[in-house]
Each structure stands twice: as structure tokens, then as C-alpha cells.
Amino acid sequence: MIRFTHTYKDIISLDNLLAAWKEFRNGKRSRKDVQVFEQDLMRNLFQLHEDLKTKKYEHSKYVEFKISDPKPRIIHKAAVRDRLLHHALHRMLYPFFDTKFITDSYSCRIDKGSHEALNKFRRFSFKVSKNNTKTAWILKCDIKKFFASIDHKILIRIIKDSISDKDITWILSEVINSFNLGNNKGLPLGNLTSQLFANIYMDRFDKFIKHTLKVKYYIRYADDFIFISENKNELMGMYPKIKDFLWQKLRLELHGSKTLLKSVASGIDFLGWVNFSDHRILRTTTKKRMFRNIVFSNYDQKTIQSYLGLISHGNTYKLRKEIFNQAKPTFLEWSEL
């Protein structure tokens, strides 16, 4: 097994902390808490370095607030000093763990993302359906309360399989255990490290799917994942094995009401789009929310352009024209769509 080679000193070094700060402050320099930290930056960096070196570091409490993205979510925001540490850890850990992940894990990874996952869905659908000449079946699953259910002890045990340095596992445990929804479970949605920890946690499941069940056509994005096969019974037989592994090894449960077994031809709701083998259309609820937000922004050009970028990844000519018709008062040119 390949093991992590960076040392604790590498992670807490002033060079790494300063580099992490430069990454962290991008797009945040106008925020009050970031400005306060930067006013005495070097002293704050030295103090953080010293606290980490002497193991006096303690993660501060989180500030809780709600967002709609699109459904209501509770975000937990850490202090600037703690978020700086998250970046310092992430920039060292991510390159190592990313090489261990399977190709078809797409969430929060460089050169991946939801659009690449959707493109892979299309390529897989063509292969399985033999260019739409055979029926291709989809098993779509979703994990119930994913981030809230991640078990700290299991996560730390998985990390220790790759990292033997006790100082590194100590600081990672401090970050992981800084948030607890009860029974030592849960990761905060606001932490950069949570995205990486989630992929590390689910990598066990990915390897089970690929190496034990030997599933060829599988795509995962965070807690949403799909399997594609020309054999419907094969997918039905796979379901109890998936369910058992998630519970027995990771203490995760599948969301029964969100588990679907459908043909590709009937359209699969995945990552905000209804996907077919040769095209995709925007989910109705996403479309309604988009127009509501455009109106609420008073037809702000940046808002419109942002949504145009989003819908450019699907078959949306009529939808773009509808946006143009609504945005006429802003003199948005049709050529821009």
C-alpha cells in the first residue's frame, strides 16, 4: 500500500501556511473576518504554527447559518484561523489521496465535477445501449443524510491505513472531531476538508464496487451514484449487496424513496438534469428556480450569464431564448445567448 510521505513539519511549516493563506483569501479579501486576520498576518501565522508545533492547537466553535441550495441546508462556518489550517491540510493531502481514488468518482476533484460526470453518463449510456439499439437500465441510489452520518472513528481508521505519522493523524482527528452531531458522527458542510474526507470515506465503497462486484459502468458524485447495465436483474441483485456494505462497513443507509430502477430511455434525474442517452434537459424545479432568481435579481447581467453558463451543458436552445425574451428590458443581445 502506498503511504503518505509528507511529514507533520511539512504541513505546519510557515511556507505551507503562507501558501495556504494566499489560496484561502482569494475572493474573500472584502470580508471583515479575513481583513482582521490579515491586519496582523505574520503574527497570526507564527502563533498558529507554534500552537500546532507544541500541540496546543484547539479548533474553535462553528458559526451556524442556513442557505437554500436549492433545498434548505445548514452550513457551519469555522473561524479564519481554522479555515486556514483546513487549506494547509488540503493542499498537502489532496494530491496524495486523489491518485488513490477511482476514475469515476467526480465530486470535488480537479478536472472532474458534475459536468464531467454527466458527460461520462452519456458515454456509458451509448456503450451499454449499443448506440440506442438495446435497452439500458439504470440503478440510481442516494445516501440518507450523508455528511451527517459519516462516522468519525471509521474515517480516522481509514485515514490511518494511508498515514502512519501520529502527529498528522492527531491534527486530522482534531479537525474531524471538532464537529459532532452526536455519537461522534457528522462533517460540517462549510469545511474544505469535509469534501476530501467524504471522498476518502466513500473510496472504500468505490473499491468494493469496482474490485469486488466488478461493476464496469458506475459513476459517483458525493452521495449520488448510478449503475448502468443491459441486465435489469443484475442491478436488482446488486442492490442488497450495496446496502449491506454501506451499513456494515461505513454505517451509511440508502435513501429508499430516492432509489430508482429505470431505463435510460425514460430519463434519469441525476445531478440537476433529466438525462437521456443522447441529450439532457434541465430539471423542471431547477428551471423554475432559475427564472425566479433572475426576476429577483432584477435581470442582473452577472446572474443571467451565470445561468447561461449552467444551461450551456444541455439541450437548452428554447430555454435560452425564453431567458432572452424575459431579459429584453436589460437589452441583452440574443447573440450573447
C-alpha positions as a printed NumPy array, in Angstrom:
array([[  0.   ,   0.   ,   0.   ],
       [  1.303,   3.46 ,  -0.962],
       [  1.633,   5.655,   2.123],
       [  1.691,   9.407,   2.626],
       [  5.287,  10.689,   2.583],
       [  4.926,  14.294,   3.763],
       [  5.742,  14.927,   7.409],
       [  3.875,  16.867,  10.068],
       [  6.604,  19.519,   9.85 ],
       [  5.85 ,  19.922,   6.135],
       [  2.176,  20.552,   6.844],
       [  2.627,  23.072,   9.686],
       [  5.605,  24.848,   8.12 ],
       [  5.331,  28.608,   7.704],
       [  5.861,  28.165,   3.963],
       [  2.834,  25.886,   3.709],
       [  0.718,  28.091,   5.97 ],
       [  1.575,  31.179,   3.927],
       [  0.831,  29.385,   0.644],
       [ -2.447,  28.158,   2.121],
       [ -3.327,  31.715,   3.152],
       [ -2.82 ,  33.002,  -0.397],
       [ -5.204,  30.31 ,  -1.673],
       [ -7.714,  30.853,   1.103],
       [ -8.03 ,  34.636,   0.756],
       [ -8.892,  34.518,  -2.976],
       [-12.336,  36.067,  -3.344],
       [-12.598,  36.744,   0.395],
       [-10.471,  39.859,   0.939],
       [-13.516,  42.091,   1.345],
       [-14.846,  40.053,   4.266],
       [-14.433,  41.568,   7.695],
       [-13.06 ,  38.487,   9.497],
       [-10.473,  37.936,   6.744],
       [ -9.414,  41.593,   6.881],
       [ -8.982,  41.434,  10.662],
       [ -6.797,  38.322,  10.39 ],
       [ -4.709,  39.865,   7.597],
       [ -4.048,  43.082,   9.536],
       [ -1.617,  41.122,  11.703],
       [ -0.981,  38.266,   9.31 ],
       [  2.556,  37.219,  10.222],
       [  1.881,  37.239,  13.948],
       [ -1.23 ,  35.126,  13.378],
       [  0.685,  32.691,  11.166],
       [  3.526,  32.37 ,  13.68 ],
       [  1.032,  31.794,  16.507],
       [ -0.813,  29.109,  14.556],
       [  2.496,  27.465,  13.652],
       [  3.615,  27.491,  17.287],
       [  0.298,  26.104,  18.554],
       [  0.494,  23.278,  16.023],
       [  4.154,  22.607,  16.8  ],
       [  3.506,  22.347,  20.556],
       [  0.132,  20.635,  20.043],
       [ -1.696,  23.374,  21.926],
       [ -3.951,  23.947,  18.929],
       [ -7.688,  23.613,  19.549],
       [-10.299,  24.025,  16.85 ],
       [-12.753,  26.826,  17.652],
       [-16.543,  26.543,  17.605],
       [-18.559,  26.893,  14.434],
       [-20.992,  29.623,  13.449],
       [-24.216,  28.171,  12.093],
       [-26.346,  29.673,   9.324],
       [-28.884,  28.469,   6.763],
       [-28.86 ,  28.597,   2.968],
       [-31.108,  27.341,   0.17 ],
       [-29.035,  25.375,  -2.334],
       [-31.731,  24.747,  -3.61 ],
       [-33.166,  22.906,  -0.615],
       [-32.549,  24.32 ,   2.883],
       [-29.133,  23.401,   4.285],
       [-27.351,  24.247,   7.498],
       [-23.788,  25.478,   6.976],
       [-21.252,  25.528,   9.796],
       [-18.533,  28.13 ,   9.333],
       [-15.215,  27.89 ,  11.171],
       [-13.034,  30.826,  12.233],
       [-10.484,  32.181,   9.733],
       [ -7.579,  30.624,  11.65 ],
       [ -9.187,  27.181,  11.467],
       [-10.129,  27.523,   7.815],
       [ -6.523,  28.465,   7.075],
       [ -5.442,  25.193,   8.685],
       [ -8.036,  23.329,   6.591],
       [ -6.423,  24.748,   3.454],
       [ -2.937,  23.879,   4.679],
       [ -4.03 ,  20.291,   5.255],
       [ -5.964,  20.052,   1.998],
       [ -3.118,  21.294,  -0.224],
       [ -0.831,  18.558,   1.159],
       [ -3.34 ,  15.711,   1.436],
       [ -5.403,  16.158,  -1.734],
       [ -2.669,  15.333,  -4.307],
       [ -1.856,  12.108,  -2.458],
       [ -5.384,  10.817,  -1.921],
       [ -6.627,  11.897,  -5.348],
       [ -4.279,   9.399,  -7.006],
       [ -5.902,   6.628,  -4.96 ],
       [ -9.479,   7.419,  -5.994],
       [-11.186,   5.632,  -8.883],
       [-11.6  ,   7.455, -12.192],
       [-15.379,   7.632, -11.967],
       [-15.596,   9.485,  -8.649],
       [-16.381,  13.069,  -9.693],
       [-17.169,  15.226,  -6.656],
       [-14.747,  17.988,  -5.582],
       [-11.833,  16.819,  -7.709],
       [ -9.629,  18.742, -10.123],
       [-10.677,  18.243, -13.765],
       [-13.814,  16.395, -12.617],
       [-17.112,  17.889, -11.4  ],
       [-20.779,  17.423, -12.243],
       [-20.484,  18.274, -15.951],
       [-17.77 ,  15.666, -16.495],
       [-19.905,  13.145, -14.597],
       [-22.856,  13.897, -16.891],
       [-20.667,  13.521, -19.98 ],
       [-19.45 ,  10.149, -18.699],
       [-23.093,   9.145, -18.137],
       [-23.791,   9.863, -21.793],
       [-20.772,   7.842, -22.986],
       [-21.664,   4.906, -20.729],
       [-25.3  ,   5.007, -21.905],
       [-24.235,   4.782, -25.547],
       [-21.942,   1.847, -24.816],
       [-24.461,  -0.155, -22.802],
       [-27.36 ,   0.544, -25.18 ],
       [-25.189,  -0.257, -28.204],
       [-25.9  ,   3.198, -29.663],
       [-29.546,   3.095, -28.585],
       [-30.279,  -0.283, -30.183],
       [-30.786,  -2.072, -26.827],
       [-32.43 ,  -1.169, -23.546],
       [-30.002,   0.193, -20.964],
       [-31.074,   0.115, -17.306],
       [-30.071,   2.467, -14.512],
       [-29.94 ,   1.809, -10.771],
       [-29.731,   5.203,  -9.065],
       [-29.03 ,   5.447,  -5.326],
       [-28.733,   8.203,  -2.758],
       [-27.34 ,   8.023,   0.778],
       [-29.569,   9.262,   3.578],
       [-28.114,  12.304,   5.414],
       [-24.668,  11.591,   4.029],
       [-22.439,  14.234,   5.666],
       [-24.353,  13.993,   8.946],
       [-23.856,  10.2  ,   9.044],
       [-20.099,   9.944,   8.476],
       [-18.63 ,   8.108,  11.462],
       [-15.509,   9.785,  12.904],
       [-13.921,   6.565,  14.174],
       [-14.335,   4.785,  10.851],
       [-12.999,   7.802,   8.936],
       [ -9.922,   8.124,  11.154],
       [ -9.276,   4.383,  10.882],
       [ -9.409,   4.624,   7.076],
       [ -7.008,   7.592,   7.108],
       [ -4.56 ,   5.687,   9.34 ],
       [ -4.361,   2.963,   6.688],
       [ -2.545,   5.501,   4.484],
       [ -0.903,   7.835,   7.02 ],
       [  1.351,   6.389,   9.72 ],
       [  2.615,   9.714,  11.118],
       [  0.907,  10.02 ,  14.516],
       [  1.237,  13.811,  14.56 ],
       [ -0.604,  14.105,  11.257],
       [ -3.367,  11.747,  12.365],
       [ -3.611,  13.773,  15.584],
       [ -4.285,  17.06 ,  13.79 ],
       [ -6.685,  15.374,  11.354],
       [ -8.545,  13.893,  14.315],
       [ -8.737,  17.37 ,  15.878],
       [-10.38 ,  18.732,  12.739],
       [-12.707,  15.751,  12.301],
       [-13.781,  15.706,  15.961],
       [-14.288,  19.487,  16.037],
       [-17.814,  18.85 ,  14.748],
       [-20.182,  16.352,  16.296],
       [-23.874,  15.788,  15.631],
       [-23.998,  13.033,  18.249],
       [-22.334,   9.63 ,  18.571],
       [-19.155,  11.054,  17.007],
       [-20.781,  11.487,  13.622],
       [-21.022,  14.228,  11.03 ],
       [-18.864,  16.528,   8.918],
       [-19.653,  20.263,   8.534],
       [-20.703,  21.286,   5.022],
       [-18.681,  24.508,   5.287],
       [-15.226,  22.926,   5.645],
       [-12.901,  22.458,   2.666],
       [-11.551,  19.329,   4.353],
       [-15.05 ,  17.819,   4.567],
       [-15.123,  17.394,   0.79 ],
       [-11.855,  15.464,   0.834],
       [-12.8  ,  13.441,   3.924],
       [-16.072,  12.434,   2.233],
       [-14.198,  11.101,  -0.808],
       [-11.724,   9.254,   1.417],
       [-14.651,   7.694,   3.293],
       [-16.503,   6.648,   0.141],
       [-13.361,   5.35 ,  -1.57 ],
       [-13.867,   2.103,   0.356],
       [-17.281,   1.771,  -1.272],
       [-15.933,   2.693,  -4.721],
       [-13.26 ,  -0.026,  -4.485],
       [-15.884,  -2.553,  -3.357],
       [-17.999,  -1.714,  -6.401],
       [-15.11 ,  -1.88 ,  -8.872],
       [-12.939,  -4.687,  -7.441],
       [-15.364,  -6.967,  -5.591],
       [-18.605,  -6.571,  -7.518],
       [-16.589,  -5.755, -10.673],
       [-19.113,  -3.228, -11.937],
       [-17.892,  -1.624, -15.15 ],
       [-20.392,   1.21 , -15.595],
       [-20.561,   3.109, -12.3  ],
       [-20.49 ,   6.86 , -11.572],
       [-20.458,   8.561,  -8.17 ],
       [-20.812,  12.23 ,  -7.284],
       [-20.687,  12.688,  -3.479],
       [-23.628,  10.651,  -2.145],
       [-25.371,  10.222,  -5.52 ],
       [-24.336,   7.238,  -7.626],
       [-25.625,   5.242, -10.565],
       [-25.019,   1.857, -12.165],
       [-25.74 ,   1.153, -15.835],
       [-26.371,  -2.302, -17.263],
       [-28.282,  -4.01 , -20.056],
       [-29.35 ,  -6.607, -17.47 ],
       [-32.127,  -5.365, -15.182],
       [-31.943,  -8.462, -12.949],
       [-28.216,  -7.908, -12.418],
       [-28.923,  -4.459, -10.988],
       [-31.733,  -5.776,  -8.803],
       [-29.409,  -8.444,  -7.411],
       [-26.721,  -5.879,  -6.74 ],
       [-28.895,  -3.66 ,  -4.558],
       [-28.875,  -5.739,  -1.327],
       [-25.083,  -6.157,  -1.575],
       [-24.653,  -2.392,  -1.89 ],
       [-26.997,  -1.761,   1.005],
       [-25.251,  -4.29 ,   3.26 ],
       [-21.751,  -2.999,   2.512],
       [-22.679,   0.618,   3.207],
       [-24.184,  -0.251,   6.571],
       [-21.737,  -2.931,   7.722],
       [-18.534,  -1.124,   6.714],
       [-19.439,   2.587,   6.751],
       [-22.619,   2.848,   8.842],
       [-24.44 ,   4.568,   5.987],
       [-28.036,   3.983,   4.872],
       [-29.546,   4.236,   1.421],
       [-32.436,   6.645,   0.941],
       [-35.172,   4.19 ,  -0.005],
       [-37.522,   6.732,  -1.596],
       [-34.71 ,   8.046,  -3.809],
       [-33.596,   4.659,  -5.1  ],
       [-34.725,   4.181,  -8.697],
       [-34.501,   1.409, -11.283],
       [-35.398,   2.789, -14.73 ],
       [-34.454,   2.542, -18.357],
       [-32.243,   5.277, -19.796],
       [-34.896,   5.921, -22.448],
       [-37.376,   7.011, -19.755],
       [-34.999,   9.719, -18.49 ],
       [-32.872,   9.691, -15.332],
       [-32.889,  12.613, -12.894],
       [-29.201,  12.932, -11.994],
       [-27.167,  15.962, -10.892],
       [-29.835,  18.534, -11.693],
       [-30.637,  17.271, -15.187],
       [-33.01 ,  14.715, -16.674],
       [-30.596,  12.562, -18.675],
       [-31.263,  10.503, -21.78 ],
       [-28.672,   8.62 , -23.798],
       [-28.334,  11.303, -26.485],
       [-29.39 ,  14.518, -24.711],
       [-30.272,  16.083, -21.367],
       [-32.833,  18.652, -20.293],
       [-32.933,  20.858, -17.227],
       [-34.962,  19.576, -14.285],
       [-38.313,  21.428, -14.034],
       [-37.709,  22.55 , -10.454],
       [-34.261,  23.881, -11.423],
       [-35.773,  25.775, -14.35 ],
       [-38.437,  27.406, -12.15 ],
       [-35.852,  28.378,  -9.535],
       [-33.611,  29.863, -12.227],
       [-36.331,  32.157, -13.592],
       [-37.393,  33.124, -10.081],
       [-33.815,  34.125,  -9.211],
       [-33.372,  36.046, -12.475],
       [-36.501,  38.084, -11.742],
       [-35.448,  38.557,  -8.088],
       [-32.058,  39.893,  -9.248],
       [-33.877,  42.464, -11.417],
       [-32.358,  40.852, -14.52 ],
       [-28.802,  41.366, -13.301],
       [-26.382,  40.609, -16.167],
       [-23.997,  38.577, -13.975],
       [-26.875,  36.432, -12.721],
       [-28.124,  35.825, -16.254],
       [-24.672,  34.986, -17.585],
       [-24.121,  32.603, -14.689],
       [-27.276,  30.684, -15.538],
       [-26.447,  30.728, -19.233],
       [-23.165,  29.052, -18.341],
       [-25.032,  26.438, -16.329],
       [-27.564,  25.534, -19.007],
       [-24.975,  25.532, -21.821],
       [-24.19 ,  21.938, -20.845],
       [-27.561,  20.639, -22.029],
       [-30.101,  20.854, -24.842],
       [-31.44 ,  24.277, -23.926],
       [-31.876,  26.377, -27.087],
       [-35.553,  27.085, -26.331],
       [-34.737,  27.788, -22.696],
       [-32.027,  30.302, -23.636],
       [-34.471,  32.014, -25.973],
       [-37.013,  32.186, -23.138],
       [-34.391,  33.873, -20.942],
       [-33.747,  36.37 , -23.741],
       [-37.434,  37.191, -24.043],
       [-37.668,  37.839, -20.31 ],
       [-34.432,  39.844, -20.24 ],
       [-35.315,  42.206, -23.106],
       [-35.639,  45.201, -20.758],
       [-31.921,  44.823, -19.988],
       [-31.087,  44.997, -23.737],
       [-29.305,  41.639, -23.581],
       [-28.414,  40.72 , -27.15 ],
       [-29.636,  37.358, -28.489],
       [-26.142,  36.828, -29.895],
       [-24.863,  36.631, -26.299],
       [-27.007,  33.538, -25.669]])
